[in-house]
Amino acid sequence: MNREPVTRELFNDVMVPNYAPGAMIPVRGEGSRLWDQQDREYVDFAGGIAVNSLGHAHPGLIGALQEQAEKLWHVSNVLTNEPALRLARTLCELTFAERVFFANSGGEANEAAFKLARRHGWTHHGPEKHEIISFTNSFHGRTLFTVSVGGQPKYLEGFEPAPGGIHHATYNDLGSVKALISKQKTCAIVVEPIQGEGGVLPAEPEFLQGLRDLCDENDALLVFDEVQTGAGRTGHLYAYEHYGVTPDILTSAKGLGGGFPVAAMLTTTAIAESLGVGTHGSTYGGNPLACAVAQKVIDTISQPEILKGVRARSDKLRKGMMAIGEKYNIFTEVRGEGLLLGCVLTEEWQGKAKDFVAAAQEQGLLILVAGGNVVRLAPSLIIPDQDIEEGLERFEKAVATLVE
Ligand SMILES: *Cc1c(COP(=O)(O)O)cnc(C)c1O
């Protein structure tokens, strides 16, 4: 192995250029703080894009991983394993679900969900019932099927031909769904309860209830993509509880593993029937290491005091961002639920969300964008008050450098 130091420049020499990572390279983390190669410290309001639900180097997660690492890493799905069975049982106990399929990423969980929806339509109604309705600006992953169901055409450009039978309606506009749905052809409606990548845009409760009703009237399945909103992010274990609308299929990833790759598709017994033996699979899905870590994540974040803490932290962070927004006249609103917040930039700052990320990094703060006009925050669900305060101070300094 070449022992020369690794630098950000090396990225350009050895990596496929599909990412544009920031200038610093983080090397370790603890809680909601990160340190780079030069031992510079950062407050983390990004949470690895809503993934590090319990921050960095959480002792409970380290313990769960180490304990499982010494026992069994992998057996494949030719055999089942204890951590996967325990985690599936927990998810069924805590949600509407009665059956679980494990995958390794959000895109894969959605791929499974969309295939199940098609297979369910095919099984019960025939091949004509295969159409999927999703929404413009939605995001469901980067596999060809999920990027086609997603509503951001730029992610599909150059990768066509896309799978057919997919229609895009307008988010929060029931009429646009009614215009596309049919009993004969529609097998599923796919929706994010809060559009994450699309700008942290929450669904209106009547909209989700309306989708539930339309699905029931048209024998279609309602699929909630909770890859970003799930695992405690909104202050509820899953956002569907907050809305009081229960889907037929729900996908979870990101925060579920707290940084270890794992994903789950949740559904009911009757719907799960359509994925019989041999119809779908994954080599790593349900891997013991991943499931042992996710078990610890779910056991921790499902505690009422943790979920209550998310709502308290949310208030503090939201108020702090709104105050900075007012002082410098940069935000029209701060929207979202729990610790998934989107600060919408004013007219003057349209398209400049990335400038805030760069300026914040200069001040020792990690934040995210959601499109060009929204600054997104998705910190650890247990971020200490002091880190919220310090992050807000650093954000204000960053804004001051931009507004000058
Ligand atoms: C991130 C995300 C995905 C894709 O997850 P990957 O793990 O990157 O495949 C899908 N849906 C939503 C809502 C997401 O936020």
The ligand as a Gaussian input file, in Angstrom:
#p B3LYP/6-31G(d) Opt

LIG

0 1
 C      -31.808000       9.529000       0.630000
 C      -33.142000       9.122000       0.152000
 C      -33.315000       7.985000      -0.654000
 C      -32.169000       7.185000      -1.200000
 O      -31.458000       6.529000      -0.188000
 P      -30.035000       5.860000      -0.537000
 O      -29.633000       5.221000       0.759000
 O      -29.138000       6.992000      -0.948000
 O      -30.254000       4.895000      -1.621000
 C      -34.607000       7.629000      -0.996000
 N      -35.673000       8.337000      -0.579000
 C      -35.541000       9.435000       0.199000
 C      -36.774000      10.153000       0.645000
 C      -34.276000       9.872000       0.575000
 O      -34.157000      10.977000       1.320000

